[in-house]
Amino acid sequence: MGIAAFFCGLLLCVMGFGRWHETGSPWWLAGTLVLLALVLIGGITGGGKKKTG
């Protein structure tokens, strides 16, 4: 996961939390939490480079 994708994902999470706060809809909260989990997992697992040889 590239650094730009990571920050775009974080921006979308913040926007989703704002939308959830405005509407009170549990769907916005659930979708934002899933997206946040994917961004964090991608940031953690995608950062390392495998050594070959």
C-alpha positions in Angstrom: 0.0 0.0 0.0 1.5 3.3 -1.0 1.7 6.3 1.2 -0.8 8.2 -0.8 -3.4 5.4 -0.6 -2.8 5.2 3.2 -3.6 8.9 3.6 -6.5 8.8 1.3 -7.9 5.9 3.3 -7.5 7.9 6.5 -9.2 10.9 4.9 -12.1 8.8 3.9 -12.4 7.4 7.5 -12.5 10.9 8.9 -15.1 11.9 6.4 -17.1 8.7 7.2 -17.0 9.5 11.0 -18.2 13.0 10.3 -21.1 11.7 8.2 -22.0 9.2 10.9 -22.0 12.1 13.5 -24.3 14.1 11.2 -26.8 11.3 10.3 -26.5 9.0 13.3 -26.8 6.1 10.8 -25.1 2.8 12.0 -24.3 2.0 8.4 -21.9 4.9 8.2 -20.2 3.8 11.4 -19.9 0.2 10.3 -18.6 1.1 6.9 -16.1 3.6 8.3 -14.8 1.1 10.9 -14.3 -1.6 8.2 -12.4 0.9 6.0 -10.3 2.0 9.0 -9.4 -1.7 9.7 -8.5 -2.3 6.1 -6.3 0.9 6.0 -4.5 -0.1 9.3 -4.0 -3.7 8.2 -2.7 -2.6 4.8 -0.4 0.0 6.4 1.0 -2.6 8.8 1.5 -5.5 6.4 2.4 -3.5 3.3 5.3 -1.6 4.8 7.8 -4.4 5.0 9.8 -5.6 2.0 10.8 -9.2 1.7 14.4 -10.1 1.4 15.2 -12.8 -1.2 18.3 -14.9 -1.2 
